[in-house]
Structures are given as structure tokens and as C-alpha cells.
Amino acid sequence: MKKWAALVAATALLSGCAQQTAETIYFDQIREIGGLENSADTDIHDLGITVCDLYETGADTPTALKALIDNGIEAGDAGKIVALSINQYCPEHLEDSGF
């Protein structure tokens, strides 16, 4: 009986961990950036897609960074956002980005 209880407990624990997706990890990482801690998932998703759209239209990393900085994001935070967004939503641009 103890073996079954341990198995059930381990399964419950693992199923809780498995529910955290790559995107929810991305949301959590973006929320660690100053000023974005209370942002909705949809807003964070849209931010990442916007970064990728810049690369899709031919922008380079300095242009992507400037777009975020011009919208009130600190330079260091802009770099984190660009790197995390590319990794999550458009990894095909990872090599081009320099991250």
C-alpha cells in the first residue's frame, strides 16, 4: 500500500510540473523584468510576437532594441526581452540576432 501511495504522490507532483509550458516559463521570465511584473499573458505574448515581426520585416538587433527603448524599456531589459522573445517565438532568428 505504501508503494502505491508513493507512486500516486510522485505522479501528482510530476503532472503539476509538466503543466508548465515553455510559454509559461517565458511569461514568468518576462515578468521578472522591471515594470512588467503585472503584465497579462496576452500582452507578454504580443510583445514577443512584435519583436519577431521586427526581424521578419528585416530589422536587425539594434533596431529591435531601439524600438523597445523608444517605448520606455531600459536598455538592459530590452536586450533580455529580445533574447527571450526570439528564443520563444522565432528561434530561426536566433543566429541572426547575435544572442
N, C-alpha and C positions, 0 to 999 in steps of 0.2 A: 504494500500500500504506500509506503514512504517513497518508493521509486516512482510510482505514478504521480504522486503529489509533486515531487521534484520535477518530473517531466512536464507536467501541466504548468508549473510556475515558470520554468525555463521557456516554454513555448509562448506563454503570455508576455514575458519580458522581451523575447525576440520579436514577436509580432508588433509590439509597440515601437521598437527600434526600426523595423522595416517600413513603417508608415512614413518616416521622414524621407522625403524625396530629395533629389538633387536641387529641385527648385525651392523647396522649403529651406534647405541649407543656404541657398543663395539669398533668399529673403532675410534670413537671420544675419548673414554676413553683412548685407547692405544696411540693416538696422543698427549695426554696431558703429556706423559712420555718424558723426555728429550731425544733428539736425534731422536725421531720417529715422530715428528710433520709433516714431509713432506712425510711420507711413503704412498705408494699406498695401496688401499684397498686389492688388491691381496696379497701383501707382509704381511700385517697385518693378513689376513685370514690364510696364510701359516704358520705364526708364531704361531698362536693359534692351528692349526692342529698339528704342530710339538710338542708343549707342550703336547697335548693329546696323540700323538703317543708314547711319552716317558712313560706316565702312562699305556698305552695299552701294552707296552712291559715289564711292571713290575717295572719301575723306581718309586722311592719314591720322595717326595718333595725336600729333599736336593739334589738329583741327578738332578732333573729338574732345580732347582735354579742354580746349578753349571754349567749346560750346557749353560744357558743364560749368566751367569757371565763370563764364559770362552770365550764367543763371544762378550765381551765388554759392556755388560749391567751392570749398577750399581746394587748392591745387593738389595737395597730397590725397585728399579724399576723392578728387576727380580721377586720379590715377587708379585708386582702388576700385572705383565704380566701373571704369572702363575695363580693367583686367577681369573683374568678376563677371561683368556682363558678357564679354566676349567668350569667356570660358563656359558660361551657362547657355547662351543663346546663339552664338555664331562662332564656334571653335574653328571653323575654316579660316577665320581671320586672325587667329592667334599668332601664327608665324609672322604675318604682315605687320602686326601691331607692335612687335618688339617685346611683348610680355612673355 
